[in-house]
Amino acid sequence: MDKKKQLLEIAQEIRDLIEIKQKELDLFFVEDDHIYYIRDKNGNMRTDFPSVSTVIKQFYTDFPELDKSFEMCEGDIVAQDQLLKEWRSTADYANNKGSRVHYLLETDLLKQYGSYKDVRKPHFECDEDQIRDGNAMIDAGHDFIRQMHRRGAVLLDTEMVLGSADLEYTGQPDKMWLMFDKEGELGLICTDWKSNKPKNFQIQSYTVEMLPPFEDYMDTALSHYMIQLPLYIRLFLDMLKGTKYENIKVLGGIIVHLLDTGRFDEYRIPKAFINRVLTMPPLPRIKEVKAKKKDDALREQQRVEELNKLLKG
């Protein structure tokens, strides 16, 4: 049996094992509500396990949107509201392009593997500029896929729903791959393509350090992603416990920065960094993150109410 065929059979076997574990945990994801459901160690259904995107927030100081906007507008809540709308509109604009790029790339990749599952289509609206730039990023993504295939990798799965009753968090990795290393040992690679502006990957004059245990890294989007991918790997390995693949080798994590020039940059996560994430306490400050999220939501509600009262006279 050639290596590719062997890897394809192993990929199907692992997907089946993950599906069994998902059923044991009653683990599933509701796209419209963006909620994960999972059964905890006490047998209770939970929807409050944080996702990886929330787990990452423990390790950096989030931008104080409400405080900064209020300060910049010198306490003028009408001007603050306009500034917040501008910031959020810019973020939504970028997210729409990224959603389209991810959706079309995932669809194209799964077609190469027989479209063995449906691709969830997120909502996105893109103008001509976003479509043009996004198409260049899609071309770059195709180049990366070909690169992985040339390396001997085979797709394991996309957007696999993962969760752990022991680790108490959930997530969906962008792409998981299987390949044999130079010694012929089976291994796993996690990759994720990103469509951020290049400056978000770079250290700026205002960039500060990450929070423990990553204070030796600066707070950039790249640092966030370096934590993100191993967190997915950790969930995946946890779901394979008790199977013949529980000790599968971790070959690495690759952050793939798709550029609107039609090329991509690879950022390989150092092995020592991956091991740090795989062995650290995963939720050291999650209560603080959840408390801040609730506080921010309350403050936003109060801001809107105060603004409406002012506008109504």
N, C-alpha and C positions, 0 to 999 in steps of 0.2 A: 504494500500500500504506500502510495507516495505521501509526502509530508502534508501537503495541502488537504488531501482527502482525510487524512488522519485528524488534522486539526479541525476540520469541519464537523467530523463525527464527535469529537470531544466537545466542541462548542455546543452542539445540540444536546449532548448529555448534561453539560453544566447548566444550560438553560432549563432543562427538565428538573434538575435538582433544585435550582433556585425557585422554580414554580411550586415545587412541593413545599419548600420552606415558606413561601408566601402564603400558601393555603394553611399551613400550620399556625402561622401568625395572624391569619385573617388580614393580611397586609394588602392594601390597595390604595390607589391615588385617584382622587376626583379632580379632574382638570379644571372644570368651571369654578369650583370653590377653592382650588389649590390647597386641598386638605389631604393629609395622609391618615389612614386608619390603620391601627395595629393593636394587637392584643399584648398586654404587658405580662410580666412574670407572674402576676396574681390572677391572670385570666380575664382582666378587665379590658374592654375596648377603649382605646385612647385616641385622641386627636390632637393632643398637646405636645407630642414629641417634636422637638425642633428639627427642621430640615437642615441640611448642610449649610445652606446660605445663612441661616440664623446662627448656627454653631460658630461659623467664622467670625461673627461679630464680637465674640468674646476676646478676640486677639488684636483688636485695633479700636481706636477711639473714633466713633462714628461722627460724621460731619454734623454740627449742631445747627441744622437748617433753620429752625424757628428763632433761635437766639441770634444767629448771624444775620439773618434777614432783617430782624427787628433793629439790630444795632446799625446796619448799613443804611436803614431808612430813618434813623434817628427817632424811632418811636412812632412814626407815622404808619398806622396799621393799614391804611388804604394803599400807600406806596408799597408796604411790605407784601400785601396781597398780590399786587401786580408783579413784584419781583419773584415771589414764590411760583406764580403761574408761569413766568418765563423759565425759571429753573426746571420746573416739572415738565413743561412742554419740550424743552431741550432733551431731557432724559427720555421722555416718551418717544420722541422722534428717533433717537438713537436705538431704542429698544425695538421699535417697529422694523427697522432695517435688519437688526440682528436676528429677530424672530423669523423673518423671511429667509435670510441666509441659512439659518440652522434647519428650518423646515425643509427647504429644497435640497440641501446637502444630505440630510438624513434620508429623504425619499430616494434620492439618486443612489446612495450607498446601499440601501436595503434592496433596491432593484437588482443590484449586482449579486445579491444573495437570495434571489428568488422571492423577494417581497414576502417573507415568512410571517410578517405581522403588519398591522396598519400603523401609519404614522399619525399621531395626534397633530391636528393643524391648529396652531395658535391664531389668535386674531392679530392681524397687522394691516396697516394701510401705508403704502409707500408712494412717494412722488417719483418723478422721472429721475431726479438726482440720486435718490436712494436706490432705485432699481438699477441705475447704471453702476454706481459704486458697489452695490450688493452683488451684481453679476460678476464683477471683477473678483470679489471675495469668494464667490462660488467657484470660479475658475481656480483660484488658489487652493480652495478646499479639495477640488478634484486632484490637483497636483499632489497634495498631501496624502490622499487615499492611495494614489499610485505609488507614492514613496513607501507607504506602509506595506503594500503588496510586494514591492521589490525587496523589502527587508524580510519577507517570508511570513508576514503577519496575516492572520485571518480574523475577520470580525467575530467577536463573541456575541455582542449585543449592543443596542443603542437604547438610551433612556430606560435602563433596567430599574424597576422599582425595588429599592433596597430598604431594609429596616432591621433594627435589632432591639429585642426586649432587654438585653443586657447593657448595651451601649446607650440605649434610650434616645436615639436620633434616627432620622430617615434621609433619603436622598435618591437622586437619579443621575448617575454618571452619563456624560455625553456619549462616549464611546469606550468600550472595553474590547481589547484584542488579545488573541492567543498567538504565541509563536514558540519555536524551539530556540534556545540559546546556543552558543557555540559548542557547548558540551552536550547538546542534544536533549537538555532538560526542558520540560514544559514550563512556560512562564506566562505571566499576565502583564499587559501594559494598559494603562488608563490614559486616554487623551481627551482633550477638550479644545474645541476651536473657539476663539474669542474675536470679537469685531470692534473692540475699543479703539479710541484714538491712541496713537502711539505715545502721546505725552502721559497717558495714564499708567504706562508701564515704566516711566522714568522718574527718577528722584528730582523733585523741584526744591526751590529755596524754602518752601513752607513745609516740606515733608518731615514728619516726625518718626520716631521709632515705633515699631509694633509693640504690643503688650506681651508679658511673659506667657509662654516660654519662648517667644520669638523676638525678644528685644534686640537681638543681634541682626535683625533685618529691618529695613525701612518700610514705612506704611505706603505701599503702592498696590495697584491692582494686581501686579505680578505676584507680590508676596501673598495676597489673599488667595490667588489661584494655586500657589504652591502648597497652601494648606488644604484647599478644597479637594484636589484630586486624591491625595492620600486618605482623606476622610472617607471618600467613596470606596477606595480600596479596602479600608478597614471594615466597612459595612459588608462588602462583598465576601471577604475572608470569614467574617463572623457567620454569614449565612451558609458557608460551606463546611462549618464545623460538623464533625461526625460523618463526613463523606470521604471518599478516597481522594478528593481534591483539596482537602482542608489545609494541606501544606504546600499548595501550589506556589511556585516561586514568583516573587514580585520583581519584574524586570525593569519597571520604571513608570514614570508619569511624564507626559509631554503636553505642555501648553502650546497650542498652535495659534499664533496671532495672524489672522487673515487681514491682508491690507488691500485698500482700494486701488492699488497699483497692479493687482493681479498676482502678487507673490505672497509668500507666508514666511514667518520667522518661527523657529522652534525654540522653546525654552524647556530644557530637560531639568527635572527636579532632582537635586542631589540625593544620592542614596541615604546619606546620613539624615537629611531633612525628612525624607519619607519615614525612616525608622523612628524619628522623633514623634511624628504624628501618630504612627501606629502603636506607640507605647505610652503616650502621655495620658493623663486623665482627660477624657474627651469633653467634659462639661464643667470645667472649674468655676466659671462665672455665669452660667446660663440663667440663674435666677436674676442676676443683675440685668442681663440683656432683656429678659421677659418683662421685668419691672419697668425698664426704660421704654420699651415698646408700648406698654399700657399708658405710661405717663405721657409719652409723645402723642398718643391718640387722643387722650383727654385734653391736652394743651391745644391740639389742632381743633378739636371740637369747640373749645372755649374761644379760640381765636376767631373762628367762623361766626360764632354767635355774637361776639362783640362787634365784629365788622358789620354784620347784618343790622344790628341795633343802630349803629352809627349811620349807615346808609339810609335807614328808614326815617332817621331824624327823631 
